[in-house]
Amino acid sequence: MSDAEKSGINSYLTFKIGDETFAAHVSKILNIIEMTRITKIPMVPHYMKGVINLRGTVIPLIDLKLKFGMPETEYNLNTCILVLEFATENKISYIGAIVDSVSEVIEITDTELQPAPGIGSKYKAGFIDAIYKTNHDEFILILNIDLILSSDEIENIRESASIADTKDS
Amino acid sequence: MDDFKKRFLDEAFEHVNALEQALLELENNPNNKELIIKVFRAMHSLKGGGAMFGFDKVSEFTHNLESIYDMVRNDQIKMSVDLFNITLQSVDHLKNLLNEETIPFSQVEEEHKMLLSKINEITGKISGINPPVAIKETVKKKDDPDHVNEQKIQTYYIIFQPKENIFKNGTNPLYLLDEMTMLGTCCIIPHLNKVPDFDQMTPTLCYTYWEIFIATKEDVNTIANVFIFVEDDSHIEIHKLSEHNLFDHPDFTEKIAALKKDKFDIGINNLQKFIKNLKKITPRVQTEVLSDKKVIENNERKPEEIKHNIIKENSISSIRVSSEKLDLMMNLVSELVTTQARLSLYAEVNETQELNTIAENVQKLSRQLRDTAFSIVLIPIENLMTRFQRLVRDLSGELKKDVVFVAEGTETELDKTIIENLTDPLMHILRNSLDHGIELPEERVLKGKNKQGQINLKAFYSGANVIIQISDDGAGMDYEKIRQKAISKKIITPDAVLNQKELLELVFLPGFTTATNITDVSGRGVGMDIVKKKISDIRGEVELESKVNVGTTITIKLPLTLSIIDGLLVKIVDVNYIIPLSLVQKVYAIEHKEISNLFNNIIELDGVQIPFFYLRTEFELPVNEELIEEIVIVKYEDKQVGFVVDSVIGEYQAVLKPLGKHYKKQPIVSSATILGDGTVALVMDSNKAIRSFSHQSKIKEETL
């Protein structure tokens, strides 16, 4: 959690993708915007949904559900775009991630974080930085944004997610 | 301090480049005095700056180098090829020295010593044989048989005796004396012994004369210039007393003080005797004084340098701006243009008279601002020329070829990003021309050509493009050789029939080289394909023309700027696309049924058979239900290809925005732009799109 260390802030934004609750460190999130007009781009991977205009900057859009191998997001009132900051090739880039809904900002201290399960493919497990268990015995998966957004493949993170499920039950 | 150092380095590199350029020019006109002075000046600035910012090695080295050119300037040595080689090597070495952060000195030490010894060899040889007369004057040189360094402080003795009637033409001799004091440390002794008694005196006549001792780094001519207007009306003597600043010498100042008190006219002979004695008695003191003097000199130089700088700044016609700032400004201007488009749209919808006026004004202003801003980041390609000249010079020497490089239209300006990306490809093309194009002198004579080969670089504007043409008068491309090579590389089959143009196109394929033996220079097979790729990266095109034994011409066509294009706005379903206007040739309205029945995707328009792509199908979108569609004919290489779109909206000037990494692999859209209403339009790369479509559709590349 180098970002958390750097910023000294332990706030995480939680959001839902499908039934799963995920979180990302607030330093990674530039903006939360409502669904807006999307310009589709032909001949791209199906999880890339096109581009949007964010105050004069063209931002690519990704459907995290599709990226994670889940069915496509159905847009409704709760659907949001998280504008995320991620680092590739020593450059900061921005991308809009479509999520089903945004929940809340929570404080998590580093000691409350549990390491991501090492079971299953190591690479995919890398997408989850850590796991946080709430007071209601809910599991929140903390995403490694940089890694997810810099890979080109569709990643089935359900594998690791289902591990969380089993722990949960 | 680091900031200063950085600025010094920036400037130093500029000086080095200026130096290099002047040297290369000088090589062509070795007798051009102005160029020699230019060389000298660049060295001198480098030396001064180097010393000030702790680049002692640079300053010391340049000092040595400077000595040579001082001799050249004073006609003590002639420019020779050897001299040029050493100087140019030294220039390279200076670059290394300036890069001290990345290149440790130990790495270049040997080179440093080698060059120094070579330089000293030249200067030593000359000053040994030839005691120079640097300044032709009545001045006798006494203590310094070496060349005269302009910047050394020397001491002069001047007698200024105006004629009695000098006031008549309005001259005030005191002004002249004032002027003298500006030149350096000065001691002026007025002599009034010629003033007659009061009752005999005519107040309109001048009876006074002056003795002036001055220590200055200006030369005798500058001093004489002070008196230039009174020359005819006065008796003026200027004598050089010493190569050093005598005011640093206690005995001398004492003597002057005494003279001043006595108002006694010492006379030049006595004075010279005195100074000779001064030296005889105190040779040791003299040397001490010398080393002291250096310090003083440095101290003294500073205010003067500041003065120089002020003068420079007053007359400066350009300023240095960091490229980040420029990039930022360009981005902001682009934003402004986009916002302005939005304002105009809004004003159009809300028909308020006042708003319309404002919107129009904003449009006018932002257009002007945009044009100005874009012109700021344009730099002339002249910036590249020194490097090219150097390359041709060094390489032709290495290859034992006699080649002259002629550049034309170097004032043509291009976007700085383009210039940056253009260097490598152009260098490569030049290398190719030198290595494979231009023949050896003997060979050229046998062919009945001039012994000296020529490489021309010509740059000019052509519409919204800049064309750069590099041509040589060398051997040209051997078509048969290309063919054989292509066959051996299995690029074409032995029975393939290709015309010359198609054969030349092969040269741009990866791994293709016709050089039979791989040289250090070119022929590693990483050649023209990289050139082509790099140039198409900056939206340029390359064309090759060649005639056996006549030469090869490479034409590069470049856009003026990378951040804005003129485009044709078209609509497909609900997405706006922009097709670069430079490639659009014609637009036709067609009925849908005209194309829906064609199975081979070739349509006849104005009697021409044109293959086309139905973009909706290519983009896997449902077929249009409208009856009328439009077909945009674009240029693809030298053919025509049609794109069927829903409708053409009009021309649009697009400020290009990157799409980001996630769309890099996407084959048809190169960037995006934001329209006046805030929606995003996609800028098509029609060439790439056609290539991509033809891979997967029924129209094969060959039919295009």
Contacts between the chains, C-beta under 8 A, distances in Angstrom:
chain1	res1	chain2	res2	distance
A	37	B	678	7.9
A	37	B	679	6.0
A	39	B	575	5.7
A	39	B	576	7.8
A	39	B	672	7.5
A	39	B	679	6.5
A	39	B	680	4.1
A	39	B	681	7.5
A	39	B	682	6.7
A	40	B	575	5.9
A	41	B	659	7.6
A	41	B	663	6.2
A	41	B	666	6.2
A	41	B	669	5.8
A	41	B	682	6.3
A	42	B	618	7.4
A	42	B	619	3.6
A	42	B	620	7.1
A	42	B	621	7.6
A	42	B	668	6.8
A	42	B	669	7.7
A	43	B	618	8.0
A	43	B	619	6.8
A	43	B	666	6.0
A	43	B	667	6.0
A	43	B	668	6.2
A	43	B	692	7.5
A	44	B	662	7.9
A	44	B	663	6.2
A	44	B	665	8.0
A	44	B	666	4.9
A	48	B	662	5.7
A	48	B	663	7.0
A	51	B	659	6.6
A	51	B	663	7.8
A	51	B	672	5.8
A	51	B	680	5.2
A	51	B	682	7.9
A	52	B	680	6.9
A	53	B	674	5.3
A	53	B	678	5.6
A	53	B	679	6.8
A	53	B	680	5.1
A	56	B	335	5.0
A	56	B	338	5.9
A	56	B	339	7.4
A	56	B	674	6.3
A	57	B	657	6.9
A	58	B	657	4.3
A	58	B	658	7.2
A	58	B	659	6.5
A	58	B	660	7.6
A	58	B	672	4.3
A	58	B	674	6.9
A	58	B	680	5.7
A	59	B	660	7.3
A	60	B	659	6.5
A	60	B	660	4.5
A	60	B	662	4.7
A	60	B	663	6.0
A	62	B	662	6.9
A	88	B	661	5.7
A	89	B	661	7.8
A	93	B	660	5.7
A	93	B	661	6.0
A	94	B	660	7.6
A	95	B	660	6.8
A	95	B	662	6.7
A	149	B	662	7.9
A	150	B	661	7.9
A	152	B	665	7.9
